[in-house]
Amino acid sequence: MLLSELVKDWPCTVKGSIGVDVLGVTERSGAVKQGDLFVARKGKADDGIFHVEEAIRRGAIAIVMDRNCKAELSRYPTVPIITVPDGRKFLSHVSAKLSGNPSELLTIIAVTGTNGKTTVTHFVGQLLHEMGAKAAVIGTTGIYMNGEKCVMDLPDMTTLPAEYLHPLLKKCVEGGITHVIMEASSLGLSTSRLDHCDIDIGVFLNIGVDHYEEHGSKQAYLAAKQLLANLSKEIIVNQDDEICIELVKNASKPTYRYNVNMTADVAVPKELYPTALLGRHNKSNAMAAVSVLMRLGYDQKEVLAHCHKLILPEGRLQQIEHAGIKVYIDYAHTPDALQTVLQSLIEEFTDCPIITVFGCGGNRDRGKRPEMAKVAVSLSTKVMITSDNPRYEDPNAIIRDVYSGIEGESSNVFIEPNRRKAIETVIAAAKEGDIVLIAGKGHEKTQLIGGESFHFSDYEIAKEAILGKK
Protein backbone atom coordinates (compact mmCIF):
# COMPACT_ATOMS: atom_id res chain seq x y z
CA MET A 1 0.00 0.00 0.00
CA LEU A 2 1.24 3.50 -0.79
CA LEU A 3 2.52 5.46 2.19
CA SER A 4 0.35 8.35 1.00
CA GLU A 5 -2.72 6.13 1.48
CA LEU A 6 -1.65 5.11 4.98
CA VAL A 7 -1.21 8.70 6.18
CA LYS A 8 -4.33 9.96 4.41
CA ASP A 9 -6.74 11.54 6.92
CA TRP A 10 -4.24 10.90 9.73
CA PRO A 11 -2.86 13.90 11.68
CA CYS A 12 0.80 14.14 10.74
CA THR A 13 3.53 16.22 9.18
CA VAL A 14 5.51 14.87 6.25
CA LYS A 15 9.07 15.43 5.11
CA GLY A 16 10.01 13.79 1.83
CA SER A 17 8.10 11.77 -0.73
CA ILE A 18 5.24 9.56 0.43
CA GLY A 19 4.59 8.01 -2.96
CA VAL A 20 6.37 4.82 -1.98
CA ASP A 21 5.02 1.31 -1.41
CA VAL A 22 4.91 0.05 2.18
CA LEU A 23 5.09 -3.72 2.63
CA GLY A 24 5.04 -3.91 6.43
CA VAL A 25 5.39 -1.96 9.66
CA THR A 26 7.32 -2.52 12.88
CA GLU A 27 8.68 -0.70 15.90
CA ARG A 28 11.50 -3.24 16.29
CA SER A 29 14.54 -2.28 14.24
CA GLY A 30 15.85 -5.85 14.28
CA ALA A 31 12.63 -7.04 12.62
CA VAL A 32 12.71 -4.52 9.75
CA LYS A 33 12.56 -6.02 6.26
CA GLN A 34 12.97 -4.36 2.88
CA GLY A 35 9.99 -2.08 2.23
CA ASP A 36 8.92 -1.72 5.88
CA LEU A 37 7.86 1.38 7.73
CA PHE A 38 9.83 1.84 10.97
CA VAL A 39 8.07 3.47 13.93
CA ALA A 40 10.86 4.99 16.04
CA ARG A 41 8.87 5.31 19.22
CA LYS A 42 10.31 6.27 22.59
CA GLY A 43 9.72 3.52 25.15
CA LYS A 44 10.40 3.17 28.87
CA ALA A 45 13.68 1.32 28.46
CA ASP A 46 14.79 2.29 24.97
CA ASP A 47 14.31 4.91 22.27
CA GLY A 48 13.65 4.05 18.65
CA ILE A 49 15.63 7.08 17.51
CA PHE A 50 18.81 5.20 18.43
CA HIS A 51 17.87 2.38 16.04
CA VAL A 52 16.96 4.38 12.94
CA GLU A 53 20.31 3.69 11.29
CA GLU A 54 19.85 -0.06 11.70
CA ALA A 55 16.28 0.15 10.40
CA ILE A 56 17.37 2.02 7.27
CA ARG A 57 20.25 -0.38 6.74
CA ARG A 58 17.81 -3.29 6.88
CA GLY A 59 15.52 -1.72 4.29
CA ALA A 60 13.11 0.70 5.99
CA ILE A 61 11.61 2.99 3.33
CA ALA A 62 10.35 5.63 5.79
CA ILE A 63 10.60 6.57 9.46
CA VAL A 64 7.68 7.46 11.73
CA MET A 65 8.32 9.67 14.77
CA ASP A 66 6.01 10.75 17.59
CA ARG A 67 8.08 13.84 18.49
CA ASN A 68 10.31 16.40 16.82
CA CYS A 69 13.71 14.83 16.11
CA LYS A 70 14.72 16.71 12.97
CA ALA A 71 18.28 17.27 14.17
CA GLU A 72 18.86 13.58 14.90
CA LEU A 73 17.45 12.58 11.49
CA SER A 74 19.12 15.27 9.39
CA ARG A 75 21.77 12.82 8.20
CA TYR A 76 19.11 10.81 6.34
CA PRO A 77 17.95 13.50 3.86
CA THR A 78 16.48 11.05 1.32
CA VAL A 79 14.37 9.06 3.80
CA PRO A 80 10.76 10.22 4.25
CA ILE A 81 10.01 11.26 7.83
CA ILE A 82 6.42 11.15 9.15
CA THR A 83 5.70 12.84 12.49
CA VAL A 84 2.51 11.75 14.26
CA PRO A 85 0.99 12.65 17.66
CA ASP A 86 1.03 9.06 18.94
CA GLY A 87 3.34 6.39 17.53
CA ARG A 88 1.47 3.50 19.13
CA LYS A 89 -1.89 4.51 17.70
CA PHE A 90 -0.37 5.04 14.26
CA LEU A 91 1.31 1.63 14.45
CA SER A 92 -2.06 0.08 15.29
CA HIS A 93 -3.76 1.92 12.40
CA VAL A 94 -1.14 0.91 9.83
CA SER A 95 -0.96 -2.70 11.04
CA ALA A 96 -4.72 -3.12 10.60
CA LYS A 97 -4.80 -1.38 7.21
CA LEU A 98 -1.86 -3.29 5.73
CA SER A 99 -3.56 -6.56 6.73
CA GLY A 100 -6.85 -5.52 5.12
CA ASN A 101 -8.66 -4.80 8.43
CA PRO A 102 -9.25 -8.52 9.09
CA SER A 103 -11.02 -7.95 12.43
CA GLU A 104 -13.99 -6.57 10.46
CA LEU A 105 -14.42 -10.00 8.88
CA LEU A 106 -14.36 -11.85 12.22
CA THR A 107 -16.46 -11.96 15.37
CA ILE A 108 -14.05 -10.72 18.04
CA ILE A 109 -14.54 -11.32 21.77
CA ALA A 110 -12.04 -9.59 24.07
CA VAL A 111 -11.83 -10.57 27.75
CA THR A 112 -10.28 -8.42 30.47
CA GLY A 113 -9.89 -8.84 34.22
CA THR A 114 -7.13 -9.25 36.77
CA ASN A 115 -7.79 -12.98 36.97
CA GLY A 116 -9.52 -15.55 34.79
CA LYS A 117 -8.86 -14.16 31.29
CA THR A 118 -7.14 -17.30 30.04
CA THR A 119 -9.76 -19.65 31.45
CA VAL A 120 -12.71 -17.69 30.05
CA THR A 121 -11.21 -17.31 26.58
CA HIS A 122 -10.58 -21.06 26.44
CA PHE A 123 -14.06 -21.84 27.75
CA VAL A 124 -15.62 -19.64 25.06
CA GLY A 125 -13.44 -21.30 22.43
CA GLN A 126 -14.39 -24.78 23.62
CA LEU A 127 -18.10 -23.99 23.65
CA LEU A 128 -17.98 -22.43 20.18
CA HIS A 129 -16.19 -25.53 18.92
CA GLU A 130 -18.93 -27.72 20.42
CA MET A 131 -21.50 -25.56 18.64
CA GLY A 132 -19.78 -26.13 15.31
CA ALA A 133 -18.06 -22.76 14.94
CA LYS A 134 -14.42 -22.35 13.91
CA ALA A 135 -12.71 -20.40 16.66
CA ALA A 136 -9.25 -19.18 17.59
CA VAL A 137 -8.05 -18.31 21.09
CA ILE A 138 -5.21 -15.82 21.54
CA GLY A 139 -3.61 -15.19 24.92
CA THR A 140 -1.20 -16.06 27.70
CA THR A 141 -0.88 -19.74 26.84
CA GLY A 142 -0.39 -19.18 23.10
CA ILE A 143 -2.49 -19.46 19.95
CA TYR A 144 -5.16 -22.15 19.56
CA MET A 145 -7.19 -22.76 16.41
CA ASN A 146 -10.14 -25.09 16.63
CA GLY A 147 -8.75 -26.41 19.92
CA GLU A 148 -5.29 -27.20 18.57
CA LYS A 149 -2.23 -25.28 19.75
CA CYS A 150 -0.35 -23.60 16.91
CA VAL A 151 3.39 -23.05 16.90
CA MET A 152 4.05 -19.55 15.61
CA ASP A 153 6.95 -17.12 15.80
CA LEU A 154 5.13 -14.57 17.97
CA PRO A 155 6.01 -12.69 21.16
CA ASP A 156 5.14 -14.42 24.42
CA MET A 157 2.63 -11.76 25.49
CA THR A 158 -0.92 -11.84 26.84
CA THR A 159 -2.12 -9.29 24.27
CA LEU A 160 -0.13 -9.22 21.05
CA PRO A 161 1.25 -5.92 19.71
CA ALA A 162 -0.73 -4.64 16.73
CA GLU A 163 2.05 -5.40 14.23
CA TYR A 164 1.67 -9.12 15.09
CA LEU A 165 -2.04 -9.21 15.92
CA HIS A 166 -3.50 -8.05 12.61
CA PRO A 167 -1.40 -10.36 10.39
CA LEU A 168 -2.49 -13.20 12.71
CA LEU A 169 -6.14 -12.19 12.34
CA LYS A 170 -5.62 -12.17 8.57
CA LYS A 171 -4.35 -15.78 8.81
CA CYS A 172 -7.46 -16.63 10.83
CA VAL A 173 -9.69 -15.27 8.06
CA GLU A 174 -7.72 -17.15 5.41
CA GLY A 175 -8.00 -20.33 7.49
CA GLY A 176 -11.79 -20.16 7.71
CA ILE A 177 -11.90 -19.04 11.35
CA THR A 178 -15.09 -17.13 12.15
CA HIS A 179 -14.63 -16.26 15.84
CA VAL A 180 -11.56 -15.00 17.71
CA ILE A 181 -11.44 -14.84 21.49
CA MET A 182 -8.54 -12.88 22.92
CA GLU A 183 -7.23 -11.71 26.26
CA ALA A 184 -7.16 -7.94 26.67
CA SER A 185 -4.55 -7.12 29.29
CA SER A 186 -4.34 -3.72 30.97
CA LEU A 187 -0.92 -3.19 29.39
CA GLY A 188 -2.21 -4.21 25.97
CA LEU A 189 -5.12 -1.81 26.25
CA SER A 190 -3.08 1.10 27.58
CA THR A 191 -0.50 0.77 24.78
CA SER A 192 -3.10 0.89 21.99
CA ARG A 193 -2.55 -2.68 20.80
CA LEU A 194 -6.30 -3.15 20.28
CA ASP A 195 -7.19 0.36 19.10
CA HIS A 196 -7.99 -0.69 15.52
CA CYS A 197 -9.43 -4.08 16.32
CA ASP A 198 -13.16 -4.36 15.63
CA ILE A 199 -14.35 -5.88 18.94
CA ASP A 200 -17.89 -7.22 19.03
CA ILE A 201 -18.08 -8.17 22.72
CA GLY A 202 -15.94 -6.94 25.60
CA VAL A 203 -16.07 -9.05 28.77
CA PHE A 204 -15.19 -7.65 32.22
CA LEU A 205 -14.44 -10.37 34.80
CA ASN A 206 -12.95 -8.82 37.94
CA ILE A 207 -10.48 -6.24 39.21
CA GLY A 208 -7.78 -6.99 41.78
CA VAL A 209 -4.25 -5.93 42.67
CA ASP A 210 -1.82 -6.20 39.76
CA HIS A 211 0.36 -4.04 37.49
CA TYR A 212 -0.11 -0.89 39.59
CA GLU A 213 3.57 0.01 39.40
CA GLU A 214 3.78 -0.66 35.68
CA HIS A 215 0.87 1.72 35.06
CA GLY A 216 2.00 4.26 37.64
CA SER A 217 -1.03 3.99 39.93
CA LYS A 218 -4.17 2.03 40.72
CA GLN A 219 -6.28 4.62 38.91
CA ALA A 220 -4.17 4.32 35.76
CA TYR A 221 -4.62 0.53 35.92
CA LEU A 222 -8.40 0.93 36.18
CA ALA A 223 -8.42 3.48 33.37
CA ALA A 224 -6.57 1.00 31.17
CA LYS A 225 -9.15 -1.73 31.84
CA GLN A 226 -11.96 0.74 31.16
CA LEU A 227 -10.68 1.32 27.63
CA LEU A 228 -12.19 -1.99 26.57
CA ALA A 229 -15.67 -0.54 27.12
CA ASN A 230 -14.93 2.15 24.53
CA LEU A 231 -13.55 -0.36 22.02
CA SER A 232 -16.40 -2.88 22.22
CA LYS A 233 -19.80 -2.84 20.50
CA GLU A 234 -21.42 -4.42 23.54
CA ILE A 235 -20.31 -5.33 27.05
CA ILE A 236 -20.73 -8.33 29.34
CA VAL A 237 -19.83 -7.64 32.98
CA ASN A 238 -19.60 -9.69 36.17
CA GLN A 239 -22.31 -8.38 38.46
CA ASP A 240 -20.45 -9.83 41.46
CA ASP A 241 -17.53 -7.42 40.96
CA GLU A 242 -18.37 -3.89 42.13
CA ILE A 243 -15.33 -2.28 40.50
CA CYS A 244 -16.16 -3.79 37.11
CA ILE A 245 -19.72 -2.53 37.42
CA GLU A 246 -18.37 0.93 38.25
CA LEU A 247 -16.03 0.88 35.25
CA VAL A 248 -18.82 0.25 32.74
CA LYS A 249 -21.71 2.14 34.37
CA ASN A 250 -21.40 5.12 32.03
CA ALA A 251 -20.70 3.12 28.90
CA SER A 252 -22.90 4.05 25.95
CA LYS A 253 -22.91 0.45 24.70
CA PRO A 254 -25.49 -2.28 25.40
CA THR A 255 -24.39 -3.88 28.68
CA TYR A 256 -25.37 -7.30 30.02
CA ARG A 257 -24.63 -8.68 33.48
CA TYR A 258 -23.91 -12.23 34.58
CA ASN A 259 -23.10 -13.68 38.00
CA VAL A 260 -22.44 -16.97 39.68
CA ASN A 261 -25.80 -16.96 41.51
CA MET A 262 -27.91 -16.82 38.33
CA THR A 263 -29.68 -13.58 39.35
CA ALA A 264 -28.33 -11.25 36.66
CA ASP A 265 -29.41 -10.46 33.08
CA VAL A 266 -27.93 -13.73 31.84
CA ALA A 267 -29.69 -16.24 34.10
CA VAL A 268 -29.42 -20.01 34.00
CA PRO A 269 -32.01 -22.48 35.30
CA LYS A 270 -30.70 -24.14 38.45
CA GLU A 271 -31.10 -27.65 37.09
CA LEU A 272 -28.89 -26.76 34.11
CA TYR A 273 -26.23 -24.83 35.99
CA PRO A 274 -22.65 -25.98 35.20
CA THR A 275 -21.31 -27.50 38.43
CA ALA A 276 -18.54 -29.91 37.43
CA LEU A 277 -15.69 -27.38 37.75
CA LEU A 278 -13.60 -27.05 40.90
CA GLY A 279 -14.02 -23.68 42.59
CA ARG A 280 -16.64 -20.96 42.67
CA HIS A 281 -14.39 -18.80 40.46
CA ASN A 282 -14.47 -21.39 37.70
CA LYS A 283 -18.23 -21.62 37.91
CA SER A 284 -18.23 -17.85 37.45
CA ASN A 285 -15.81 -18.23 34.53
CA ALA A 286 -18.17 -20.76 32.97
CA MET A 287 -21.08 -18.35 33.39
CA ALA A 288 -19.06 -15.64 31.63
CA ALA A 289 -18.45 -18.00 28.70
CA VAL A 290 -22.11 -19.06 28.57
CA SER A 291 -23.08 -15.38 28.56
CA VAL A 292 -20.89 -14.75 25.52
CA LEU A 293 -22.46 -17.63 23.60
CA MET A 294 -25.94 -16.40 24.44
CA ARG A 295 -25.12 -12.88 23.25
CA LEU A 296 -23.85 -14.44 20.02
CA GLY A 297 -27.31 -15.92 19.51
CA TYR A 298 -26.78 -19.55 20.53
CA ASP A 299 -29.52 -21.45 22.32
CA GLN A 300 -29.01 -21.42 26.07
CA LYS A 301 -29.99 -25.03 26.75
CA GLU A 302 -27.85 -26.29 23.91
CA VAL A 303 -24.83 -24.35 25.20
CA LEU A 304 -25.35 -25.49 28.78
CA ALA A 305 -25.54 -29.10 27.64
CA HIS A 306 -21.86 -28.84 26.68
CA CYS A 307 -20.62 -27.20 29.88
CA HIS A 308 -19.73 -30.52 31.50
CA LYS A 309 -17.06 -30.91 28.80
CA LEU A 310 -15.23 -27.71 29.71
CA ILE A 311 -11.54 -28.29 30.41
CA LEU A 312 -9.35 -25.86 32.32
CA PRO A 313 -6.36 -24.58 30.32
CA GLU A 314 -2.85 -25.70 31.12
CA GLY A 315 -1.55 -24.44 34.45
CA ARG A 316 -4.99 -23.65 35.89
CA LEU A 317 -5.63 -26.01 38.82
CA GLN A 318 -3.73 -28.63 36.83
CA GLN A 319 -3.70 -31.79 38.94
CA ILE A 320 -1.13 -34.51 39.55
CA GLU A 321 -2.12 -37.29 41.96
CA HIS A 322 -0.02 -40.10 43.34
CA ALA A 323 0.36 -41.99 46.63
CA GLY A 324 -2.74 -40.30 48.03
CA ILE A 325 -1.27 -36.82 47.51
CA LYS A 326 -2.89 -34.26 45.22
CA VAL A 327 -0.66 -31.57 43.68
CA TYR A 328 -2.20 -28.58 41.90
CA ILE A 329 -0.30 -26.26 39.56
CA ASP A 330 -1.92 -22.86 39.19
CA TYR A 331 -1.00 -19.52 37.64
CA ALA A 332 -2.34 -17.58 40.65
CA HIS A 333 0.11 -14.69 40.97
CA THR A 334 -2.03 -12.01 42.60
CA PRO A 335 -3.46 -11.88 46.15
CA ASP A 336 -7.03 -12.25 44.83
CA ALA A 337 -6.16 -15.20 42.62
CA LEU A 338 -4.24 -16.99 45.36
CA GLN A 339 -7.08 -16.46 47.83
CA THR A 340 -9.65 -17.71 45.33
CA VAL A 341 -7.71 -20.88 44.52
CA LEU A 342 -6.94 -21.68 48.17
CA GLN A 343 -10.56 -21.17 49.19
CA SER A 344 -11.65 -23.46 46.37
CA LEU A 345 -9.29 -26.17 47.60
CA ILE A 346 -10.48 -25.72 51.20
CA GLU A 347 -14.11 -26.06 50.12
CA GLU A 348 -13.38 -29.10 47.98
CA PHE A 349 -11.08 -30.90 50.43
CA THR A 350 -12.45 -30.08 53.87
CA ASP A 351 -10.03 -30.85 56.73
CA CYS A 352 -7.18 -31.82 54.37
CA PRO A 353 -3.82 -30.15 55.08
CA ILE A 354 -2.90 -27.62 52.36
CA ILE A 355 0.75 -26.81 51.67
CA THR A 356 1.34 -23.78 49.46
CA VAL A 357 4.49 -23.08 47.44
CA PHE A 358 4.71 -19.63 45.91
CA GLY A 359 6.91 -16.66 45.13
CA CYS A 360 6.56 -13.24 43.49
CA GLY A 361 7.97 -11.98 40.22
CA GLY A 362 10.77 -9.44 40.04
CA ASN A 363 10.37 -6.01 38.42
CA ARG A 364 6.64 -6.22 39.04
CA ASP A 365 4.23 -4.71 41.56
CA ARG A 366 6.00 -4.85 44.93
CA GLY A 367 2.88 -3.92 46.86
CA LYS A 368 1.27 -7.30 46.30
CA ARG A 369 4.19 -9.27 47.77
CA PRO A 370 3.30 -8.99 51.49
CA GLU A 371 -0.38 -9.34 50.59
CA MET A 372 0.35 -12.68 48.91
CA ALA A 373 2.07 -13.86 52.08
CA LYS A 374 -0.89 -12.86 54.25
CA VAL A 375 -3.25 -14.82 52.03
CA ALA A 376 -1.01 -17.88 51.87
CA VAL A 377 -0.43 -18.05 55.64
CA SER A 378 -4.08 -17.47 56.54
CA LEU A 379 -5.41 -20.19 54.24
CA SER A 380 -2.64 -22.82 54.25
CA THR A 381 -1.44 -25.38 56.78
CA LYS A 382 2.16 -24.78 55.72
CA VAL A 383 3.79 -22.28 53.36
CA MET A 384 7.02 -22.51 51.37
CA ILE A 385 8.19 -19.13 50.03
CA THR A 386 10.47 -19.38 47.01
CA SER A 387 11.44 -17.58 43.80
CA ASP A 388 9.14 -16.99 40.86
CA ASN A 389 10.68 -15.08 37.95
CA PRO A 390 13.13 -12.79 39.77
CA ARG A 391 14.14 -11.12 36.50
CA TYR A 392 16.63 -8.36 37.35
CA GLU A 393 15.91 -8.28 41.10
CA ASP A 394 17.71 -10.13 43.87
CA PRO A 395 15.57 -13.22 44.65
CA ASN A 396 16.36 -12.90 48.37
CA ALA A 397 15.22 -9.26 48.39
CA ILE A 398 11.91 -10.31 46.81
CA ILE A 399 11.49 -13.03 49.44
CA ARG A 400 12.13 -10.47 52.19
CA ASP A 401 9.37 -8.29 50.72
CA VAL A 402 7.04 -11.29 50.69
CA TYR A 403 7.94 -12.32 54.23
CA SER A 404 7.22 -8.81 55.53
CA GLY A 405 3.53 -9.65 55.23
CA ILE A 406 3.82 -12.32 57.92
CA GLU A 407 3.22 -11.07 61.43
CA GLY A 408 5.64 -12.47 63.98
CA GLU A 409 7.44 -15.79 63.77
CA SER A 410 5.72 -18.77 62.20
CA SER A 411 6.87 -22.37 62.53
CA ASN A 412 4.73 -23.25 59.49
CA VAL A 413 6.50 -20.91 57.06
CA PHE A 414 9.65 -22.04 55.27
CA ILE A 415 11.99 -20.40 52.78
CA GLU A 416 13.89 -21.98 49.89
CA PRO A 417 14.99 -19.53 47.16
CA ASN A 418 15.67 -22.35 44.68
CA ARG A 419 12.22 -23.06 43.22
CA ARG A 420 13.08 -26.60 42.12
CA LYS A 421 14.34 -27.49 45.59
CA ALA A 422 11.31 -25.85 47.18
CA ILE A 423 8.91 -27.97 45.12
CA GLU A 424 10.90 -31.16 45.66
CA THR A 425 11.20 -30.53 49.41
CA VAL A 426 7.48 -29.96 49.90
CA ILE A 427 6.44 -32.98 47.86
CA ALA A 428 9.03 -35.21 49.57
CA ALA A 429 7.55 -34.26 52.97
CA ALA A 430 3.90 -34.54 51.86
CA LYS A 431 1.80 -37.36 53.29
CA GLU A 432 -1.25 -39.21 52.10
CA GLY A 433 -4.26 -36.87 52.16
CA ASP A 434 -2.17 -33.71 51.75
CA ILE A 435 -3.00 -31.09 49.14
CA VAL A 436 -0.05 -29.24 47.61
CA LEU A 437 -0.59 -25.99 45.70
CA ILE A 438 2.28 -24.70 43.56
CA ALA A 439 1.25 -21.18 42.60
CA GLY A 440 2.49 -18.37 40.43
CA LYS A 441 3.90 -19.79 37.20
CA GLY A 442 1.22 -22.20 36.01
CA HIS A 443 1.74 -23.03 32.34
CA GLU A 444 5.10 -21.25 32.04
CA LYS A 445 8.01 -23.30 30.74
CA THR A 446 10.79 -20.86 31.64
CA GLN A 447 12.23 -19.05 34.64
CA LEU A 448 13.62 -15.56 34.09
CA ILE A 449 16.77 -14.84 36.11
CA GLY A 450 18.80 -11.75 35.31
CA GLY A 451 18.82 -11.38 31.55
CA GLU A 452 18.56 -15.12 30.94
CA SER A 453 15.68 -17.50 30.41
CA PHE A 454 16.00 -21.08 31.67
CA HIS A 455 13.73 -24.02 30.95
CA PHE A 456 11.55 -24.50 34.01
CA SER A 457 8.17 -26.19 34.41
CA ASP A 458 6.41 -26.46 37.77
CA TYR A 459 4.36 -29.31 36.35
CA GLU A 460 7.35 -31.33 35.12
CA ILE A 461 9.27 -30.90 38.38
CA ALA A 462 6.25 -31.72 40.54
CA LYS A 463 5.37 -34.77 38.46
CA GLU A 464 8.90 -36.11 38.64
CA ALA A 465 9.02 -35.50 42.40
CA ILE A 466 5.66 -37.09 43.24
CA LEU A 467 6.12 -40.13 41.00
CA GLY A 468 9.42 -40.73 42.76
CA LYS A 469 7.64 -41.14 46.09
CA LYS A 470 7.10 -44.67 47.35
N, C-alpha and C positions, 0 to 999 in steps of 0.2 A: 504494500500500500504506500502511496506517496506520502512523504512527510507533511506536505501541505494539507492533505486530507486529514491527517491525524491531529494537526493543530488547529484545524478549522473550527471556529466557534469556541475555542478554548482560550481563556485569558493568558496571554504570553507576549513576550517581545522576542523578535527574531533578528539574528545577525547571520547573514550568509544566505545561500540558496536553499530553499526547502522543496525544490522540485526533484528530490531524490527518492528512490525506492527504499522502504524500510522492511526488512525481513523478520526482525525480532526486536525485543526490548529486554534490558536487564539492568539491575543496579549493582551487579557483581562483575567487576572488571575481568576477573579470571574466567568468567563464563561468556564473555563477548565473542561473537562469531562475525564473519564478514557480512556486512549489511545491517548490523544491529544498531539500535539506538541505545546509548549509554546514559543512564540517569545518575548523575554524580551528586547524590544526596548526602547531606551531612548527618551521620548517625551519632549514637552515644559514644561508641568506642572508636569510630573511624570516620574519615571524611572522604567522600568520593572524589573530591578535587585532587587528592594525592594520587589517584589511580587513573586519571584521564589519559596520561601518556601511554599506559599499558593498554587501555581500551582502544585508543586510536591505532596502536601498533597491531592489535589483534583484529582490526577491521571495522571499528565503529564508524558509521558514516555521519553521525551528528552527536552532540552532547547536550543533555538537558540539565539545567541548573535550577535550584530553587532559591537563589540569592545572587547578588551581584558579585561576580568574580572575574570581571573583564581583565584585570591586570594579570591574574594567574593564567588566563587562557589566551593572552595576546600572542603567545608564540605558536599558536595554531590558527593562523589567519585564514586558511582555506576550509576549515571545518565549521559547518553551521552550528551556531550556539542558540539554543532555545531556553529562555528564562521563564519559569512558571511560578505561581504563588506557592504551590505545594507539590513537591516531587513525588510523594507517595500517591496522592490522588491522580496525578498525571500518569504515573506508572500503571495504576489500576485501570484507568481509562484506555490507555494504549494496548495493554495486555488483552483486555476484552475485545477491543475493536480488531486487532490483528488476528484474533482467533475466530472472528465472525460472530461475536456475542453469543456464544453457545448456551449460556444460562437461560436465554430467552426461549430456547427449544426444549428445555428440561423443566421438570417440576422440582424445585429446590426447597429442601427443608433444612433450616439452620438451627442448631440447638446450642443454647448457652446456659451457664450455671457454674457455680464453683465446683460442684461435684455431680457426677452422673452423666456427663455429656457422652462419654464413650458408650456406656451401657444403653442409653436411650437411642442413640443413632443406630447401634447394632440391632436393638429390638425393632425399630421401625423398618430397617432393612430386611430383617428376618420375616416380619409380618407381610411386607410387600411381596417378598419372594413367595410366601405361602399363598398369596392372593393372585399369583401369576404375573406380577409386574417385574420388570427388569430394573434392578436397583443397584446403585453404587454407594458405598459408605466411605467417607473420607475423614480421617481424624488421627488421634494419638497412636493408635495401634497399626496404622498404615492404610492402604487402599484395598477395599474389597469390592469385587464386582460379581453380582449374583451369588454372593456367599463365599466366593473363592478369593483368597488373598493374592494380590498381584505384586510382583516384584518390579519396582520402578525406581529410576534414578531421581528421587525427589528428596527434599530436605525432611529431616525427622522433626516435624513441627505439627502442633495440634491443628492450626489453621494455616494452610499453605499461602505463601506470598502470591500476589496476583499474577506475577510473571510465570508461575508454575501452575496455578489453579486453572486459569482459563484454557491453556492448551490441554490440560487434563480433562476439563469439561468437554472440550471439542472431541477428544478421544471417546468419551462416554457417548456422545451423540453418534459418532461414527460406528460405535459398537452396538448400537441399538438400545442403549440404556435410556429409560424414560424418567426415572426418579433418582435424585442424588440427595443423600442425607449427610450433612457435614457438621462438624463441631465448630462453633464460633467462639473462640477464646477471647478474653478481654483484650489481650495484646494484639490479636488478629484484628479485632474490631477497631481498636484505637489507632492502629497503623494503616488503616484504609485498605486492608487486603480484600475486603468484601464490598467495597464501595460501588463497584460496577457489576455486581452479581445480582441477578434478578431473583430475589428470594420470595417464594410463595408463602411459606409459613415460618415464622420465628417462634421458637419454643423457649420459655424461661422456666428453669427448673428450681433453682435455689441460689441464695447468696450467702457466702461465708467468708472466712478470713483467708485471703490469698492474694499474692501479687501487689500488695499495697505499696511496698517500697519501689517496685518496678514502675508503677504508675505515678508515684509521688505522694499519694494519699489515698485514704479510703474513698473519698468523694470522687476522685479521678477514676478509681476502679469501677465504682458504680456508674459513673457517666459513660465509661467504655461499654459496659454491659447494656446500658440503655440504648446505645446506638442501634442495636439490632431491631428495636421497635420501629425506628425510622426507615430501616432498610427492607422491612417485611411488608407484604401485602395484607397479611392477617397474623394475629398473635394467639398463641396458646400459653397460658400461664398457670403455674402451680398455686392454687388458692391457699394452700397450707403455708406458703412462704410470704410473710408480710412485706418484706423488702421488694420481692419481685412484683407483688401487687402494686406497691408504691411506684416502682419504676415505670410501669405501663399504664398507670391510671389516667394520664392525660394523652395517651396515644390516640391518634385520629383514625386508627385502623380497627376493623372488627376484631374483638378480643373475646376469647373463650377460656373458661376456667375449668380445670380438672383438680381433683384431689383424691387422696387415698381412701377417704370415707364415703365416696360415691354421692356426695351432696352438692356437687358443683354443676356447671352447665353440661359437662360431659359426664353423665351418670351411667352406671352399670348395674344391672339387676344383681342382687346379692348372690343368687344361685349360679350366676355366670362369672362372678368375679375371679380374676386370675390369682390363685393362692399357692401355686407350687414353688414359687421363688423364696429363697431364704432372705429374710429381712424386710421390715416395713419399707425401707428406702427402695428396695427393688420392686415391691408391689407398686409403689408410687411411680417408679420408672416405667413399669409396664403400663400403668394408666396413662402416662404421658404419650407413650407409643400408640396406644389404642386411640387416644384423642386425635393424634395426627391422622391415623387411617380414617377415622370417622369424618374429619374435616375434608379429607380427600374424596369423600363420597362412598366409601366402602360400607357394606352392611355390618352393623354392630355385632350381631350374633355370629355372623360368619367370621369376623375378625377374632372375637373372643374364643371361638372354638379352636383357634390355633395358639392361644396364649400358653397352653401347657407345654408347647414345643420350644418356647423361648430358652435360649442358652446364653449365659453370661459370657461376655468377651474374655479373652485371655487376661489373666492377672486381676480379675475381679472375683473375689471369694473363690479362687481356684483351689480345689481341694486335692490333697494327697492323704491317703489313709493307709496305715499299716500298724500292726501290733497293737491295735486298740487305740492308737493315737491319731487324731485328726489335725492336719496342718493346713492352714488357709493362707494363700498368697493374695494380697490385695494392694491396690494402688493408693490406698488412703494416705494422703500426704498433707492433709489439712486437719485442724482440730475437729471441725464438724464431721469430716469423713471418717476419721478415726473413731470418734464417739458413736457415730451411726453404725459402723461395722461391729464394734465391740458390743453395743447394745443388742444388735441382731444375734450375735453369738450367745450372749447371756440368755436371751429369750428362747433361743433354739435348744441350748444345752444347759438347762437349769442345773445348778449345783456342781457343774464340771469346772475344774480349775482352768483358768485361761492365762496363758503365758504370752506376752506381747513382745515382739522384737521390732524396733523401729529406730529411725534416725531422721535427721532433717537435712535438706539440701543446702549446699553452700551458695553464696551469692544470690540468695533468695530472701524472702521476707523473714527477718530475724524475730519479729514480734510474735510469730506463731510458735516458735520453738518451746518456750516455757509452757505455753498453752497445751501443746501436744503432750508434754510430760504430765501435766495435771490430769488430762483425760486418761492417759494410759494407766497411771497409778490408781486413779479412782475406780477404774472399771476392770482392772486385771488382777490376777492373783500374784503374778510376778512380772517384772518388766526388765528387759535387756535393752539398754540404750547403746546404739552403735552408729556407724557412719551410713550415710545415704549416698548422694553424689556430692562430695565436698567441693568439687570444682577447684577454685583458686583459694579457698579458705583452709585454714588449719582444722583438720577433723576434730582435734581435741578441744579447740576453741568453740566449735559448734556444739559439741557434747556438753561443754560447760554452760552454754546458753540454754540448752535443753534442760539440764539438771537444775538450773536455777528456778524452775517451776515446781520443784519438789520441796515441800516444807519439812524441814528437819531431816533427821537421818531415817533411812528406811532399809530394813534388812531384806526387803523383797525387790530391791532395785539393784541391778548389776550393770557394769559397763565393760564393753569390749569393742574398741574402735575398729578392729578388723571384722568386717561384716560377715565374711565367710565363717570365721571362727565363732562369731556370735550365734549364727544360725546353727552351726554344728554343735556348739555347747548346749544350747537350749534343747535341741532335739535329742541329744545323747542323754540328757537328764530327765526327759519327759517320761511319764508313766502311763500305763493303760488308763484311758478315760480322760487324759489331758487334751486340751485344745490349744494349739499353738497358732498364733497370728503373726505373720511376717508382713509388716506394712511398709508402704512408702514407694516401692519401686514397681511392684506389680508385673506387668508384661515386659519391662525393660530388659534388654540383653547386654547392657553395658554399664560400667561404673566410671564416672568422670572424676578423675583425680589430677589436679594441676591442669596442664594443657593436654593430657592424654586420656584416651578412652580405652578401657580394658573390657574384654568379654566378661560378663557377670550376669547370672540369672538366678534370682532367688529360688525359682521353681526347680531348676536343675540341682542346685546345691541342697535344697531341702529334700528332694526326692532321693538323692544319693545318700544323704545322712539317715533318712528314716528307713530306707530299705536295707541299710547296713545294720539296723538294730535286730537283736535276736529276740 
